[in-house]
Amino acid sequence: MAANKIEIKEEVRASKKLNASDAKNILAAADKLIVAKGKKLSEFSVAASVKKDAIEAMLGPTGNLRAPTLVIGKTVMVGFNEDVYQKLFT
């Protein structure tokens, strides 16, 4: 993050388990959700309302929020995809 001059405002340790209600709270101020699972990308428009499938996409098999989860403006990114990161950070 430092290489791209990105300021981290809040970091939550992985030991703090975040669940579906936390995911919904994260999406409350967002317009867009991007979820990366392997090479598969899913995009959700959450501006009007937060849908159940968007929240489920954010959670792993244990029901906890997947990592990494980034909030960049009004976009939430869950998971890792190099191409998406490059677009979000430039």
PyMOL Python script that loads the backbone (N, CA, C, O; Angstrom):
from pymol import cmd

cmd.read_pdbstr("""\
ATOM      1  N   MET A   1       0.810  -1.180   0.000  1.00  0.00           N
ATOM      2  CA  MET A   1       0.000   0.000   0.000  1.00  0.00           C
ATOM      3  C   MET A   1       0.865   1.259   0.000  1.00  0.00           C
ATOM      4  O   MET A   1       0.534   2.240  -0.666  1.00  0.00           O
ATOM      5  N   ALA A   2       1.946   1.235   0.728  1.00  0.00           N
ATOM      6  CA  ALA A   2       2.819   2.402   0.796  1.00  0.00           C
ATOM      7  C   ALA A   2       3.410   2.734  -0.576  1.00  0.00           C
ATOM      8  O   ALA A   2       3.599   3.906  -0.900  1.00  0.00           O
ATOM      9  N   ALA A   3       3.700   1.715  -1.376  1.00  0.00           N
ATOM     10  CA  ALA A   3       4.273   1.943  -2.697  1.00  0.00           C
ATOM     11  C   ALA A   3       3.329   2.751  -3.583  1.00  0.00           C
ATOM     12  O   ALA A   3       3.780   3.502  -4.448  1.00  0.00           O
ATOM     13  N   ASN A   4       2.028   2.599  -3.372  1.00  0.00           N
ATOM     14  CA  ASN A   4       1.031   3.343  -4.140  1.00  0.00           C
ATOM     15  C   ASN A   4       0.534   4.581  -3.406  1.00  0.00           C
ATOM     16  O   ASN A   4      -0.425   5.221  -3.838  1.00  0.00           O
ATOM     17  N   LYS A   5       1.187   4.920  -2.293  1.00  0.00           N
ATOM     18  CA  LYS A   5       0.822   6.086  -1.478  1.00  0.00           C
ATOM     19  C   LYS A   5      -0.637   6.027  -1.029  1.00  0.00           C
ATOM     20  O   LYS A   5      -1.371   7.012  -1.109  1.00  0.00           O
ATOM     21  N   ILE A   6      -1.039   4.845  -0.553  1.00  0.00           N
ATOM     22  CA  ILE A   6      -2.399   4.632  -0.075  1.00  0.00           C
ATOM     23  C   ILE A   6      -2.390   4.653   1.442  1.00  0.00           C
ATOM     24  O   ILE A   6      -1.635   3.927   2.087  1.00  0.00           O
ATOM     25  N   GLU A   7      -3.241   5.496   1.995  1.00  0.00           N
ATOM     26  CA  GLU A   7      -3.341   5.620   3.443  1.00  0.00           C
ATOM     27  C   GLU A   7      -4.381   4.628   3.973  1.00  0.00           C
ATOM     28  O   GLU A   7      -5.522   4.614   3.510  1.00  0.00           O
ATOM     29  N   ILE A   8      -3.990   3.811   4.929  1.00  0.00           N
ATOM     30  CA  ILE A   8      -4.903   2.878   5.569  1.00  0.00           C
ATOM     31  C   ILE A   8      -5.524   3.584   6.762  1.00  0.00           C
ATOM     32  O   ILE A   8      -4.826   3.976   7.696  1.00  0.00           O
ATOM     33  N   LYS A   9      -6.843   3.742   6.723  1.00  0.00           N
ATOM     34  CA  LYS A   9      -7.534   4.456   7.805  1.00  0.00           C
ATOM     35  C   LYS A   9      -7.894   3.526   8.956  1.00  0.00           C
ATOM     36  O   LYS A   9      -7.897   3.941  10.115  1.00  0.00           O
ATOM     37  N   GLU A  10      -8.198   2.272   8.641  1.00  0.00           N
ATOM     38  CA  GLU A  10      -8.551   1.322   9.689  1.00  0.00           C
ATOM     39  C   GLU A  10      -8.117  -0.071   9.260  1.00  0.00           C
ATOM     40  O   GLU A  10      -8.346  -0.484   8.124  1.00  0.00           O
ATOM     41  N   GLU A  11      -7.498  -0.776  10.167  1.00  0.00           N
ATOM     42  CA  GLU A  11      -7.078  -2.154   9.916  1.00  0.00           C
ATOM     43  C   GLU A  11      -7.694  -3.020  10.999  1.00  0.00           C
ATOM     44  O   GLU A  11      -7.566  -2.732  12.189  1.00  0.00           O
ATOM     45  N   VAL A  12      -8.367  -4.091  10.573  1.00  0.00           N
ATOM     46  CA  VAL A  12      -8.996  -5.002  11.516  1.00  0.00           C
ATOM     47  C   VAL A  12      -8.259  -6.331  11.457  1.00  0.00           C
ATOM     48  O   VAL A  12      -8.135  -6.929  10.389  1.00  0.00           O
ATOM     49  N   ARG A  13      -7.783  -6.780  12.568  1.00  0.00           N
ATOM     50  CA  ARG A  13      -7.040  -8.046  12.632  1.00  0.00           C
ATOM     51  C   ARG A  13      -7.947  -9.213  12.262  1.00  0.00           C
ATOM     52  O   ARG A  13      -9.149  -9.186  12.526  1.00  0.00           O
ATOM     53  N   ALA A  14      -7.360 -10.239  11.647  1.00  0.00           N
ATOM     54  CA  ALA A  14      -8.110 -11.424  11.229  1.00  0.00           C
ATOM     55  C   ALA A  14      -8.692 -12.178  12.419  1.00  0.00           C
ATOM     56  O   ALA A  14      -9.664 -12.917  12.267  1.00  0.00           O
ATOM     57  N   SER A  15      -8.115 -12.000  13.583  1.00  0.00           N
ATOM     58  CA  SER A  15      -8.631 -12.690  14.766  1.00  0.00           C
ATOM     59  C   SER A  15     -10.008 -12.156  15.174  1.00  0.00           C
ATOM     60  O   SER A  15     -10.750 -12.831  15.887  1.00  0.00           O
ATOM     61  N   LYS A  16     -10.347 -10.948  14.722  1.00  0.00           N
ATOM     62  CA  LYS A  16     -11.683 -10.404  14.979  1.00  0.00           C
ATOM     63  C   LYS A  16     -12.588 -10.884  13.858  1.00  0.00           C
ATOM     64  O   LYS A  16     -12.472 -10.422  12.722  1.00  0.00           O
ATOM     65  N   LYS A  17     -13.467 -11.786  14.163  1.00  0.00           N
ATOM     66  CA  LYS A  17     -14.341 -12.381  13.153  1.00  0.00           C
ATOM     67  C   LYS A  17     -15.514 -11.452  12.868  1.00  0.00           C
ATOM     68  O   LYS A  17     -16.250 -11.071  13.778  1.00  0.00           O
ATOM     69  N   LEU A  18     -15.683 -11.091  11.603  1.00  0.00           N
ATOM     70  CA  LEU A  18     -16.785 -10.249  11.174  1.00  0.00           C
ATOM     71  C   LEU A  18     -17.802 -11.133  10.460  1.00  0.00           C
ATOM     72  O   LEU A  18     -17.424 -11.994   9.665  1.00  0.00           O
ATOM     73  N   ASN A  19     -19.087 -10.927  10.735  1.00  0.00           N
ATOM     74  CA  ASN A  19     -20.118 -11.809  10.187  1.00  0.00           C
ATOM     75  C   ASN A  19     -21.017 -11.061   9.203  1.00  0.00           C
ATOM     76  O   ASN A  19     -20.674  -9.971   8.745  1.00  0.00           O
ATOM     77  N   ALA A  20     -22.169 -11.653   8.881  1.00  0.00           N
ATOM     78  CA  ALA A  20     -23.080 -11.095   7.882  1.00  0.00           C
ATOM     79  C   ALA A  20     -23.581  -9.710   8.267  1.00  0.00           C
ATOM     80  O   ALA A  20     -23.714  -8.845   7.401  1.00  0.00           O
ATOM     81  N   SER A  21     -23.859  -9.482   9.541  1.00  0.00           N
ATOM     82  CA  SER A  21     -24.342  -8.150   9.928  1.00  0.00           C
ATOM     83  C   SER A  21     -23.238  -7.107   9.767  1.00  0.00           C
ATOM     84  O   SER A  21     -23.521  -5.960   9.420  1.00  0.00           O
ATOM     85  N   ASP A  22     -21.988  -7.490  10.014  1.00  0.00           N
ATOM     86  CA  ASP A  22     -20.866  -6.583   9.781  1.00  0.00           C
ATOM     87  C   ASP A  22     -20.724  -6.290   8.286  1.00  0.00           C
ATOM     88  O   ASP A  22     -20.466  -5.153   7.892  1.00  0.00           O
ATOM     89  N   ALA A  23     -20.893  -7.321   7.463  1.00  0.00           N
ATOM     90  CA  ALA A  23     -20.811  -7.142   6.010  1.00  0.00           C
ATOM     91  C   ALA A  23     -21.893  -6.173   5.538  1.00  0.00           C
ATOM     92  O   ALA A  23     -21.633  -5.306   4.704  1.00  0.00           O
ATOM     93  N   LYS A  24     -23.098  -6.319   6.068  1.00  0.00           N
ATOM     94  CA  LYS A  24     -24.200  -5.425   5.694  1.00  0.00           C
ATOM     95  C   LYS A  24     -23.879  -3.984   6.097  1.00  0.00           C
ATOM     96  O   LYS A  24     -24.173  -3.049   5.352  1.00  0.00           O
ATOM     97  N   ASN A  25     -23.282  -3.809   7.262  1.00  0.00           N
ATOM     98  CA  ASN A  25     -22.902  -2.468   7.714  1.00  0.00           C
ATOM     99  C   ASN A  25     -21.846  -1.851   6.809  1.00  0.00           C
ATOM    100  O   ASN A  25     -21.883  -0.653   6.529  1.00  0.00           O
ATOM    101  N   ILE A  26     -20.908  -2.667   6.354  1.00  0.00           N
ATOM    102  CA  ILE A  26     -19.864  -2.170   5.443  1.00  0.00           C
ATOM    103  C   ILE A  26     -20.488  -1.704   4.135  1.00  0.00           C
ATOM    104  O   ILE A  26     -20.074  -0.690   3.575  1.00  0.00           O
ATOM    105  N   LEU A  27     -21.481  -2.439   3.648  1.00  0.00           N
ATOM    106  CA  LEU A  27     -22.120  -2.100   2.379  1.00  0.00           C
ATOM    107  C   LEU A  27     -23.089  -0.926   2.481  1.00  0.00           C
ATOM    108  O   LEU A  27     -23.488  -0.371   1.458  1.00  0.00           O
ATOM    109  N   ALA A  28     -23.469  -0.541   3.686  1.00  0.00           N
ATOM    110  CA  ALA A  28     -24.477   0.504   3.871  1.00  0.00           C
ATOM    111  C   ALA A  28     -24.102   1.818   3.188  1.00  0.00           C
ATOM    112  O   ALA A  28     -24.981   2.520   2.687  1.00  0.00           O
ATOM    113  N   ALA A  29     -22.836   2.155   3.159  1.00  0.00           N
ATOM    114  CA  ALA A  29     -22.396   3.412   2.551  1.00  0.00           C
ATOM    115  C   ALA A  29     -21.814   3.221   1.152  1.00  0.00           C
ATOM    116  O   ALA A  29     -21.276   4.163   0.570  1.00  0.00           O
ATOM    117  N   ALA A  30     -21.918   2.013   0.612  1.00  0.00           N
ATOM    118  CA  ALA A  30     -21.306   1.708  -0.686  1.00  0.00           C
ATOM    119  C   ALA A  30     -22.311   1.802  -1.827  1.00  0.00           C
ATOM    120  O   ALA A  30     -23.522   1.714  -1.626  1.00  0.00           O
ATOM    121  N   ASP A  31     -21.773   1.985  -3.028  1.00  0.00           N
ATOM    122  CA  ASP A  31     -22.567   1.939  -4.253  1.00  0.00           C
ATOM    123  C   ASP A  31     -22.286   0.668  -5.041  1.00  0.00           C
ATOM    124  O   ASP A  31     -23.134   0.182  -5.791  1.00  0.00           O
ATOM    125  N   LYS A  32     -21.064   0.131  -4.855  1.00  0.00           N
ATOM    126  CA  LYS A  32     -20.622  -0.995  -5.677  1.00  0.00           C
ATOM    127  C   LYS A  32     -19.848  -1.985  -4.827  1.00  0.00           C
ATOM    128  O   LYS A  32     -19.072  -1.594  -3.955  1.00  0.00           O
ATOM    129  N   LEU A  33     -20.060  -3.266  -5.083  1.00  0.00           N
ATOM    130  CA  LEU A  33     -19.321  -4.349  -4.434  1.00  0.00           C
ATOM    131  C   LEU A  33     -18.668  -5.191  -5.515  1.00  0.00           C
ATOM    132  O   LEU A  33     -19.322  -5.606  -6.472  1.00  0.00           O
ATOM    133  N   ILE A  34     -17.382  -5.439  -5.358  1.00  0.00           N
ATOM    134  CA  ILE A  34     -16.651  -6.340  -6.251  1.00  0.00           C
ATOM    135  C   ILE A  34     -16.117  -7.474  -5.389  1.00  0.00           C
ATOM    136  O   ILE A  34     -15.458  -7.242  -4.375  1.00  0.00           O
ATOM    137  N   VAL A  35     -16.411  -8.716  -5.806  1.00  0.00           N
ATOM    138  CA  VAL A  35     -15.953  -9.885  -5.062  1.00  0.00           C
ATOM    139  C   VAL A  35     -15.098 -10.740  -5.983  1.00  0.00           C
ATOM    140  O   VAL A  35     -15.522 -11.118  -7.075  1.00  0.00           O
ATOM    141  N   ALA A  36     -13.888 -11.039  -5.525  1.00  0.00           N
ATOM    142  CA  ALA A  36     -12.972 -11.902  -6.273  1.00  0.00           C
ATOM    143  C   ALA A  36     -12.825 -13.222  -5.524  1.00  0.00           C
ATOM    144  O   ALA A  36     -12.441 -13.256  -4.356  1.00  0.00           O
ATOM    145  N   LYS A  37     -13.139 -14.298  -6.222  1.00  0.00           N
ATOM    146  CA  LYS A  37     -12.931 -15.646  -5.686  1.00  0.00           C
ATOM    147  C   LYS A  37     -12.126 -16.395  -6.741  1.00  0.00           C
ATOM    148  O   LYS A  37     -12.661 -16.839  -7.757  1.00  0.00           O
ATOM    149  N   GLY A  38     -10.833 -16.522  -6.478  1.00  0.00           N
ATOM    150  CA  GLY A  38      -9.956 -17.090  -7.501  1.00  0.00           C
ATOM    151  C   GLY A  38      -9.924 -16.133  -8.682  1.00  0.00           C
ATOM    152  O   GLY A  38      -9.689 -14.938  -8.505  1.00  0.00           O
ATOM    153  N   LYS A  39     -10.158 -16.645  -9.880  1.00  0.00           N
ATOM    154  CA  LYS A  39     -10.172 -15.796 -11.069  1.00  0.00           C
ATOM    155  C   LYS A  39     -11.569 -15.257 -11.373  1.00  0.00           C
ATOM    156  O   LYS A  39     -11.736 -14.432 -12.271  1.00  0.00           O
ATOM    157  N   LYS A  40     -12.566 -15.719 -10.629  1.00  0.00           N
ATOM    158  CA  LYS A  40     -13.950 -15.295 -10.859  1.00  0.00           C
ATOM    159  C   LYS A  40     -14.215 -13.961 -10.162  1.00  0.00           C
ATOM    160  O   LYS A  40     -13.915 -13.786  -8.981  1.00  0.00           O
ATOM    161  N   LEU A  41     -14.787 -13.025 -10.924  1.00  0.00           N
ATOM    162  CA  LEU A  41     -15.169 -11.726 -10.384  1.00  0.00           C
ATOM    163  C   LEU A  41     -16.680 -11.576 -10.432  1.00  0.00           C
ATOM    164  O   LEU A  41     -17.313 -11.914 -11.433  1.00  0.00           O
ATOM    165  N   SER A  42     -17.251 -11.076  -9.362  1.00  0.00           N
ATOM    166  CA  SER A  42     -18.674 -10.764  -9.316  1.00  0.00           C
ATOM    167  C   SER A  42     -18.816  -9.315  -8.904  1.00  0.00           C
ATOM    168  O   SER A  42     -18.133  -8.848  -7.993  1.00  0.00           O
ATOM    169  N   GLU A  43     -19.711  -8.604  -9.581  1.00  0.00           N
ATOM    170  CA  GLU A  43     -19.967  -7.202  -9.244  1.00  0.00           C
ATOM    171  C   GLU A  43     -21.429  -7.037  -8.886  1.00  0.00           C
ATOM    172  O   GLU A  43     -22.307  -7.608  -9.532  1.00  0.00           O
ATOM    173  N   PHE A  44     -21.682  -6.252  -7.852  1.00  0.00           N
ATOM    174  CA  PHE A  44     -23.028  -5.995  -7.375  1.00  0.00           C
ATOM    175  C   PHE A  44     -23.213  -4.491  -7.248  1.00  0.00           C
ATOM    176  O   PHE A  44     -22.324  -3.787  -6.769  1.00  0.00           O
ATOM    177  N   SER A  45     -24.373  -4.002  -7.681  1.00  0.00           N
ATOM    178  CA  SER A  45     -24.748  -2.616  -7.436  1.00  0.00           C
ATOM    179  C   SER A  45     -25.546  -2.610  -6.141  1.00  0.00           C
ATOM    180  O   SER A  45     -26.605  -3.231  -6.059  1.00  0.00           O
ATOM    181  N   VAL A  46     -25.050  -1.921  -5.145  1.00  0.00           N
ATOM    182  CA  VAL A  46     -25.703  -1.923  -3.837  1.00  0.00           C
ATOM    183  C   VAL A  46     -26.173  -0.523  -3.448  1.00  0.00           C
ATOM    184  O   VAL A  46     -26.462  -0.258  -2.282  1.00  0.00           O
ATOM    185  N   ALA A  47     -26.246   0.361  -4.429  1.00  0.00           N
ATOM    186  CA  ALA A  47     -26.624   1.745  -4.148  1.00  0.00           C
ATOM    187  C   ALA A  47     -28.055   1.844  -3.626  1.00  0.00           C
ATOM    188  O   ALA A  47     -28.311   2.577  -2.670  1.00  0.00           O
ATOM    189  N   ALA A  48     -28.986   1.120  -4.236  1.00  0.00           N
ATOM    190  CA  ALA A  48     -30.395   1.212  -3.843  1.00  0.00           C
ATOM    191  C   ALA A  48     -30.697   0.376  -2.608  1.00  0.00           C
ATOM    192  O   ALA A  48     -31.365   0.838  -1.683  1.00  0.00           O
ATOM    193  N   SER A  49     -30.204  -0.852  -2.600  1.00  0.00           N
ATOM    194  CA  SER A  49     -30.443  -1.733  -1.453  1.00  0.00           C
ATOM    195  C   SER A  49     -29.386  -2.829  -1.426  1.00  0.00           C
ATOM    196  O   SER A  49     -28.802  -3.177  -2.452  1.00  0.00           O
ATOM    197  N   VAL A  50     -29.156  -3.364  -0.239  1.00  0.00           N
ATOM    198  CA  VAL A  50     -28.184  -4.441  -0.077  1.00  0.00           C
ATOM    199  C   VAL A  50     -28.937  -5.763  -0.195  1.00  0.00           C
ATOM    200  O   VAL A  50     -29.830  -6.060   0.600  1.00  0.00           O
ATOM    201  N   LYS A  51     -28.569  -6.532  -1.180  1.00  0.00           N
ATOM    202  CA  LYS A  51     -29.242  -7.795  -1.423  1.00  0.00           C
ATOM    203  C   LYS A  51     -28.547  -8.929  -0.685  1.00  0.00           C
ATOM    204  O   LYS A  51     -27.348  -8.871  -0.414  1.00  0.00           O
ATOM    205  N   LYS A  52     -29.312  -9.949  -0.369  1.00  0.00           N
ATOM    206  CA  LYS A  52     -28.805 -11.101   0.374  1.00  0.00           C
ATOM    207  C   LYS A  52     -27.643 -11.772  -0.371  1.00  0.00           C
ATOM    208  O   LYS A  52     -26.667 -12.185   0.255  1.00  0.00           O
ATOM    209  N   ASP A  53     -27.742 -11.882  -1.708  1.00  0.00           N
ATOM    210  CA  ASP A  53     -26.680 -12.551  -2.465  1.00  0.00           C
ATOM    211  C   ASP A  53     -25.369 -11.771  -2.422  1.00  0.00           C
ATOM    212  O   ASP A  53     -24.295 -12.368  -2.490  1.00  0.00           O
ATOM    213  N   ALA A  54     -25.443 -10.439  -2.309  1.00  0.00           N
ATOM    214  CA  ALA A  54     -24.226  -9.636  -2.199  1.00  0.00           C
ATOM    215  C   ALA A  54     -23.541  -9.908  -0.865  1.00  0.00           C
ATOM    216  O   ALA A  54     -22.322 -10.064  -0.810  1.00  0.00           O
ATOM    217  N   ILE A  55     -24.311  -9.965   0.192  1.00  0.00           N
ATOM    218  CA  ILE A  55     -23.742 -10.251   1.519  1.00  0.00           C
ATOM    219  C   ILE A  55     -23.167 -11.653   1.549  1.00  0.00           C
ATOM    220  O   ILE A  55     -22.071 -11.857   2.071  1.00  0.00           O
ATOM    221  N   GLU A  56     -23.879 -12.620   1.003  1.00  0.00           N
ATOM    222  CA  GLU A  56     -23.385 -14.001   0.978  1.00  0.00           C
ATOM    223  C   GLU A  56     -22.088 -14.127   0.206  1.00  0.00           C
ATOM    224  O   GLU A  56     -21.229 -14.931   0.568  1.00  0.00           O
ATOM    225  N   ALA A  57     -21.928 -13.340  -0.862  1.00  0.00           N
ATOM    226  CA  ALA A  57     -20.701 -13.375  -1.663  1.00  0.00           C
ATOM    227  C   ALA A  57     -19.502 -12.873  -0.872  1.00  0.00           C
ATOM    228  O   ALA A  57     -18.366 -13.256  -1.151  1.00  0.00           O
ATOM    229  N   MET A  58     -19.751 -12.021   0.109  1.00  0.00           N
ATOM    230  CA  MET A  58     -18.683 -11.460   0.932  1.00  0.00           C
ATOM    231  C   MET A  58     -18.184 -12.429   2.001  1.00  0.00           C
ATOM    232  O   MET A  58     -17.107 -12.236   2.566  1.00  0.00           O
ATOM    233  N   LEU A  59     -18.962 -13.461   2.275  1.00  0.00           N
ATOM    234  CA  LEU A  59     -18.649 -14.372   3.378  1.00  0.00           C
ATOM    235  C   LEU A  59     -17.970 -15.640   2.887  1.00  0.00           C
ATOM    236  O   LEU A  59     -18.234 -16.123   1.787  1.00  0.00           O
ATOM    237  N   GLY A  60     -17.094 -16.163   3.724  1.00  0.00           N
ATOM    238  CA  GLY A  60     -16.435 -17.430   3.431  1.00  0.00           C
ATOM    239  C   GLY A  60     -17.289 -18.584   3.923  1.00  0.00           C
ATOM    240  O   GLY A  60     -18.398 -18.373   4.413  1.00  0.00           O
ATOM    241  N   PRO A  61     -16.777 -19.809   3.796  1.00  0.00           N
ATOM    242  CA  PRO A  61     -17.539 -21.002   4.192  1.00  0.00           C
ATOM    243  C   PRO A  61     -17.862 -21.062   5.688  1.00  0.00           C
ATOM    244  O   PRO A  61     -18.787 -21.765   6.095  1.00  0.00           O
ATOM    245  N   THR A  62     -17.111 -20.336   6.495  1.00  0.00           N
ATOM    246  CA  THR A  62     -17.375 -20.333   7.939  1.00  0.00           C
ATOM    247  C   THR A  62     -18.402 -19.278   8.334  1.00  0.00           C
ATOM    248  O   THR A  62     -18.810 -19.208   9.493  1.00  0.00           O
ATOM    249  N   GLY A  63     -18.820 -18.454   7.368  1.00  0.00           N
ATOM    250  CA  GLY A  63     -19.773 -17.398   7.659  1.00  0.00           C
ATOM    251  C   GLY A  63     -19.125 -16.091   8.078  1.00  0.00           C
ATOM    252  O   GLY A  63     -19.812 -15.144   8.459  1.00  0.00           O
ATOM    253  N   ASN A  64     -17.810 -16.042   8.008  1.00  0.00           N
ATOM    254  CA  ASN A  64     -17.075 -14.820   8.358  1.00  0.00           C
ATOM    255  C   ASN A  64     -16.707 -14.046   7.099  1.00  0.00           C
ATOM    256  O   ASN A  64     -16.586 -14.619   6.016  1.00  0.00           O
ATOM    257  N   LEU A  65     -16.532 -12.745   7.256  1.00  0.00           N
ATOM    258  CA  LEU A  65     -16.138 -11.888   6.151  1.00  0.00           C
ATOM    259  C   LEU A  65     -14.804 -12.354   5.589  1.00  0.00           C
ATOM    260  O   LEU A  65     -13.853 -12.593   6.333  1.00  0.00           O
ATOM    261  N   ARG A  66     -14.745 -12.483   4.255  1.00  0.00           N
ATOM    262  CA  ARG A  66     -13.511 -12.913   3.609  1.00  0.00           C
ATOM    263  C   ARG A  66     -12.493 -11.784   3.610  1.00  0.00           C
ATOM    264  O   ARG A  66     -12.849 -10.607   3.668  1.00  0.00           O
ATOM    265  N   ALA A  67     -11.240 -12.157   3.545  1.00  0.00           N
ATOM    266  CA  ALA A  67     -10.153 -11.179   3.536  1.00  0.00           C
ATOM    267  C   ALA A  67      -9.381 -11.324   2.235  1.00  0.00           C
ATOM    268  O   ALA A  67      -9.352 -12.409   1.654  1.00  0.00           O
ATOM    269  N   PRO A  68      -8.773 -10.277   1.780  1.00  0.00           N
ATOM    270  CA  PRO A  68      -8.855  -8.916   2.293  1.00  0.00           C
ATOM    271  C   PRO A  68     -10.166  -8.262   1.874  1.00  0.00           C
ATOM    272  O   PRO A  68     -10.748  -8.616   0.848  1.00  0.00           O
ATOM    273  N   THR A  69     -10.615  -7.324   2.660  1.00  0.00           N
ATOM    274  CA  THR A  69     -11.780  -6.499   2.341  1.00  0.00           C
ATOM    275  C   THR A  69     -11.330  -5.046   2.392  1.00  0.00           C
ATOM    276  O   THR A  69     -10.808  -4.575   3.403  1.00  0.00           O
ATOM    277  N   LEU A  70     -11.540  -4.353   1.295  1.00  0.00           N
ATOM    278  CA  LEU A  70     -11.122  -2.955   1.192  1.00  0.00           C
ATOM    279  C   LEU A  70     -12.324  -2.082   0.899  1.00  0.00           C
ATOM    280  O   LEU A  70     -13.219  -2.471   0.148  1.00  0.00           O
ATOM    281  N   VAL A  71     -12.342  -0.914   1.488  1.00  0.00           N
ATOM    282  CA  VAL A  71     -13.347   0.096   1.166  1.00  0.00           C
ATOM    283  C   VAL A  71     -12.601   1.267   0.557  1.00  0.00           C
ATOM    284  O   VAL A  71     -11.772   1.902   1.207  1.00  0.00           O
ATOM    285  N   ILE A  72     -12.907   1.541  -0.700  1.00  0.00           N
ATOM    286  CA  ILE A  72     -12.240   2.608  -1.435  1.00  0.00           C
ATOM    287  C   ILE A  72     -13.331   3.538  -1.948  1.00  0.00           C
ATOM    288  O   ILE A  72     -13.991   3.249  -2.946  1.00  0.00           O
ATOM    289  N   GLY A  73     -13.508   4.634  -1.266  1.00  0.00           N
ATOM    290  CA  GLY A  73     -14.601   5.537  -1.617  1.00  0.00           C
ATOM    291  C   GLY A  73     -15.932   4.843  -1.387  1.00  0.00           C
ATOM    292  O   GLY A  73     -16.230   4.432  -0.266  1.00  0.00           O
ATOM    293  N   LYS A  74     -16.736   4.708  -2.438  1.00  0.00           N
ATOM    294  CA  LYS A  74     -18.029   4.037  -2.340  1.00  0.00           C
ATOM    295  C   LYS A  74     -17.991   2.636  -2.959  1.00  0.00           C
ATOM    296  O   LYS A  74     -19.030   2.058  -3.279  1.00  0.00           O
ATOM    297  N   THR A  75     -16.772   2.099  -3.123  1.00  0.00           N
ATOM    298  CA  THR A  75     -16.596   0.756  -3.656  1.00  0.00           C
ATOM    299  C   THR A  75     -16.016  -0.142  -2.570  1.00  0.00           C
ATOM    300  O   THR A  75     -15.074   0.232  -1.871  1.00  0.00           O
ATOM    301  N   VAL A  76     -16.597  -1.337  -2.442  1.00  0.00           N
ATOM    302  CA  VAL A  76     -16.077  -2.344  -1.518  1.00  0.00           C
ATOM    303  C   VAL A  76     -15.502  -3.470  -2.368  1.00  0.00           C
ATOM    304  O   VAL A  76     -16.153  -3.962  -3.289  1.00  0.00           O
ATOM    305  N   MET A  77     -14.285  -3.867  -2.051  1.00  0.00           N
ATOM    306  CA  MET A  77     -13.613  -4.961  -2.746  1.00  0.00           C
ATOM    307  C   MET A  77     -13.330  -6.058  -1.743  1.00  0.00           C
ATOM    308  O   MET A  77     -12.701  -5.819  -0.713  1.00  0.00           O
ATOM    309  N   VAL A  78     -13.799  -7.274  -2.045  1.00  0.00           N
ATOM    310  CA  VAL A  78     -13.570  -8.425  -1.180  1.00  0.00           C
ATOM    311  C   VAL A  78     -12.788  -9.459  -1.980  1.00  0.00           C
ATOM    312  O   VAL A  78     -13.160  -9.793  -3.105  1.00  0.00           O
ATOM    313  N   GLY A  79     -11.707  -9.964  -1.400  1.00  0.00           N
ATOM    314  CA  GLY A  79     -10.854 -10.921  -2.099  1.00  0.00           C
ATOM    315  C   GLY A  79      -9.738 -10.188  -2.812  1.00  0.00           C
ATOM    316  O   GLY A  79      -9.613  -8.968  -2.704  1.00  0.00           O
ATOM    317  N   PHE A  80      -8.929 -10.938  -3.539  1.00  0.00           N
ATOM    318  CA  PHE A  80      -7.779 -10.335  -4.213  1.00  0.00           C
ATOM    319  C   PHE A  80      -7.821 -10.639  -5.699  1.00  0.00           C
ATOM    320  O   PHE A  80      -8.011 -11.782  -6.112  1.00  0.00           O
ATOM    321  N   ASN A  81      -7.638  -9.587  -6.496  1.00  0.00           N
ATOM    322  CA  ASN A  81      -7.477  -9.713  -7.939  1.00  0.00           C
ATOM    323  C   ASN A  81      -6.565  -8.582  -8.373  1.00  0.00           C
ATOM    324  O   ASN A  81      -6.923  -7.410  -8.249  1.00  0.00           O
ATOM    325  N   GLU A  82      -5.396  -8.921  -8.878  1.00  0.00           N
ATOM    326  CA  GLU A  82      -4.377  -7.929  -9.229  1.00  0.00           C
ATOM    327  C   GLU A  82      -4.901  -6.875 -10.202  1.00  0.00           C
ATOM    328  O   GLU A  82      -4.644  -5.685 -10.020  1.00  0.00           O
ATOM    329  N   ASP A  83      -5.633  -7.299 -11.233  1.00  0.00           N
ATOM    330  CA  ASP A  83      -6.133  -6.343 -12.223  1.00  0.00           C
ATOM    331  C   ASP A  83      -7.107  -5.347 -11.611  1.00  0.00           C
ATOM    332  O   ASP A  83      -7.039  -4.153 -11.904  1.00  0.00           O
ATOM    333  N   VAL A  84      -8.007  -5.822 -10.769  1.00  0.00           N
ATOM    334  CA  VAL A  84      -8.977  -4.940 -10.127  1.00  0.00           C
ATOM    335  C   VAL A  84      -8.258  -3.981  -9.188  1.00  0.00           C
ATOM    336  O   VAL A  84      -8.582  -2.794  -9.143  1.00  0.00           O
ATOM    337  N   TYR A  85      -7.286  -4.489  -8.439  1.00  0.00           N
ATOM    338  CA  TYR A  85      -6.535  -3.614  -7.525  1.00  0.00           C
ATOM    339  C   TYR A  85      -5.854  -2.493  -8.303  1.00  0.00           C
ATOM    340  O   TYR A  85      -5.878  -1.340  -7.873  1.00  0.00           O
ATOM    341  N   GLN A  86      -5.250  -2.819  -9.440  1.00  0.00           N
ATOM    342  CA  GLN A  86      -4.584  -1.800 -10.237  1.00  0.00           C
ATOM    343  C   GLN A  86      -5.563  -0.713 -10.685  1.00  0.00           C
ATOM    344  O   GLN A  86      -5.229   0.472 -10.680  1.00  0.00           O
ATOM    345  N   LYS A  87      -6.778  -1.125 -11.073  1.00  0.00           N
ATOM    346  CA  LYS A  87      -7.789  -0.144 -11.498  1.00  0.00           C
ATOM    347  C   LYS A  87      -8.267   0.708 -10.329  1.00  0.00           C
ATOM    348  O   LYS A  87      -8.463   1.914 -10.479  1.00  0.00           O
ATOM    349  N   LEU A  88      -8.453   0.096  -9.181  1.00  0.00           N
ATOM    350  CA  LEU A  88      -8.952   0.831  -8.020  1.00  0.00           C
ATOM    351  C   LEU A  88      -7.922   1.805  -7.451  1.00  0.00           C
ATOM    352  O   LEU A  88      -8.284   2.849  -6.908  1.00  0.00           O
ATOM    353  N   PHE A  89      -6.653   1.469  -7.574  1.00  0.00           N
ATOM    354  CA  PHE A  89      -5.604   2.278  -6.946  1.00  0.00           C
ATOM    355  C   PHE A  89      -4.963   3.289  -7.881  1.00  0.00           C
ATOM    356  O   PHE A  89      -4.059   4.012  -7.464  1.00  0.00           O
ATOM    357  N   THR A  90      -5.399   3.361  -9.124  1.00  0.00           N
ATOM    358  CA  THR A  90      -4.803   4.341 -10.041  1.00  0.00           C
ATOM    359  C   THR A  90      -5.808   5.371 -10.463  1.00  0.00           C
ATOM    360  O   THR A  90      -5.481   6.274 -11.234  1.00  0.00           O
TER     361      THR A  90
END
""", "prot")
cmd.dss("prot")
cmd.show_as("cartoon", "prot")
cmd.util.cbc("prot")
cmd.orient("prot")
